Amino acid sequence: MINTKIMYNTLLENDTITALVESDSIFDTYPSTIENFPCICFIESKQTDLEYSDNVHSFERCSVEIHIFTKALDDYPTTSEIGIAVADVFNRDFWTMQDSKEVADSVEDVRHRVMTFSKEVFLC
């Protein structure tokens, strides 16, 4: 097993993303309340063993869910703009986007996008 939170933090604290979302608004948990917009929350959705070589674990598949929250106001970047930046950073690191969708949010003027990425990681 690898510490994926470090890996996700490193990817999300990229200059392209932090130009849209401040680095102190990137969380490794889903907060109960969000006070600063826009923000990104990432949650590891799956980490599974894929292969063993010579009785040693050698490959894992990692999946992460990225939640993007922003306000539907003119002076805020859209979830699409932030999502494009996130997808670009993850794709450059060979992650595959499995899903990207806008989801309903009960708070007025808040927009919420959920993106899922996966990657097979060689451990040796």
C-alpha positions as CSV (number, residue, x, y, z in Angstrom):
1,M,0.0,0.0,0.0
2,I,1.2,3.5,-0.8
3,N,0.4,6.8,0.8
4,T,-1.8,8.3,-2.0
5,K,-2.7,11.5,-0.1
6,I,0.8,12.8,-0.8
7,M,0.5,11.9,-4.4
8,Y,-2.9,13.6,-4.8
9,N,-1.8,16.7,-2.9
10,T,1.2,17.1,-5.1
11,L,-0.9,16.9,-8.3
12,L,-3.5,19.3,-7.0
13,E,-1.1,21.9,-5.7
14,N,0.0,22.5,-9.3
15,D,0.5,26.2,-10.4
16,T,-2.3,25.9,-13.0
17,I,-4.8,24.7,-10.4
18,T,-3.7,27.1,-7.6
19,A,-4.2,30.0,-10.0
20,L,-7.9,29.1,-9.8
21,V,-8.2,27.6,-6.3
22,E,-6.0,28.7,-3.4
23,S,-3.8,25.9,-2.0
24,D,-5.3,26.3,1.5
25,S,-8.7,25.5,-0.1
26,I,-7.6,22.0,-1.2
27,F,-8.6,19.3,1.3
28,D,-7.9,15.6,1.7
29,T,-11.4,15.1,3.3
30,Y,-14.9,16.1,2.6
31,P,-15.6,19.0,5.0
32,S,-18.9,19.4,6.9
33,T,-19.1,23.0,5.8
34,I,-17.3,25.0,3.1
35,E,-16.5,28.6,3.9
36,N,-14.1,29.6,1.1
37,F,-14.9,29.2,-2.5
38,P,-13.7,27.8,-4.9
39,C,-12.4,24.7,-3.2
40,I,-11.3,21.1,-4.0
41,C,-11.8,18.0,-1.9
42,F,-10.2,14.7,-2.8
43,I,-11.2,11.3,-1.4
44,E,-9.4,8.1,-2.2
45,S,-12.2,5.9,-3.6
46,K,-10.2,2.7,-4.1
47,Q,-6.7,1.2,-3.8
48,T,-6.4,-2.4,-4.8
49,D,-3.6,-4.9,-5.4
50,L,-3.2,-5.9,-9.0
51,E,-0.1,-8.1,-9.3
52,Y,2.5,-9.9,-7.4
53,S,6.0,-10.8,-8.7
54,D,8.2,-13.3,-6.8
55,N,5.7,-13.1,-3.9
56,V,6.1,-9.3,-3.7
57,H,3.3,-6.9,-4.3
58,S,4.3,-5.0,-7.4
59,F,1.2,-3.2,-8.9
60,E,-1.7,-1.3,-7.5
61,R,-4.7,0.4,-9.0
62,C,-5.6,3.7,-7.3
63,S,-8.8,5.7,-7.8
64,V,-9.6,9.1,-6.5
65,E,-12.7,11.2,-6.4
66,I,-12.2,15.0,-6.9
67,H,-15.0,17.3,-5.7
68,I,-14.9,20.8,-7.0
69,F,-17.1,23.5,-5.3
70,T,-17.5,27.1,-6.6
71,K,-20.1,29.8,-6.6
72,A,-22.3,30.5,-9.6
73,L,-21.2,34.2,-9.6
74,D,-19.3,36.2,-12.2
75,D,-16.1,36.7,-10.2
76,Y,-15.6,32.9,-9.5
77,P,-14.1,30.3,-11.9
78,T,-16.6,27.7,-13.1
79,T,-16.4,24.1,-12.1
80,S,-15.7,23.4,-15.8
81,E,-12.7,25.7,-15.8
82,I,-11.3,24.2,-12.7
83,G,-12.2,20.7,-13.9
84,I,-10.3,21.2,-17.2
85,A,-7.2,22.3,-15.2
86,V,-7.5,19.2,-12.9
87,A,-8.0,16.8,-15.8
88,D,-5.0,18.3,-17.6
89,V,-2.7,17.8,-14.6
90,F,-3.9,14.3,-13.9
91,N,-3.7,13.3,-17.6
92,R,-0.1,14.6,-17.8
93,D,0.7,12.2,-15.0
94,F,-1.0,9.3,-16.9
95,W,-4.2,9.1,-14.8
96,T,-7.4,8.1,-16.7
97,M,-10.5,10.1,-16.1
98,Q,-13.4,7.7,-15.4
99,D,-16.1,10.2,-14.8
100,S,-16.8,13.9,-14.7
101,K,-20.2,15.3,-13.9
102,E,-22.1,18.3,-12.4
103,V,-24.1,17.2,-9.4
104,A,-27.0,18.9,-7.7
105,D,-26.2,20.9,-4.6
106,S,-28.8,22.0,-2.1
107,V,-27.1,25.4,-1.4
108,E,-28.2,28.2,-3.6
109,D,-25.5,29.6,-6.0
110,V,-23.1,26.7,-5.3
111,R,-21.9,24.5,-8.2
112,H,-20.4,21.1,-7.5
113,R,-18.5,18.9,-10.0
114,V,-17.3,15.3,-9.2
115,M,-14.4,13.8,-11.2
116,T,-13.0,10.3,-10.8
117,F,-9.5,9.3,-11.9
118,S,-7.7,6.0,-11.8
119,K,-4.1,4.8,-12.4
120,E,-2.1,1.6,-12.2
121,V,1.0,2.3,-10.1
122,F,4.2,0.2,-10.3
123,L,5.6,-0.2,-6.7
124,C,9.2,-1.4,-7.2
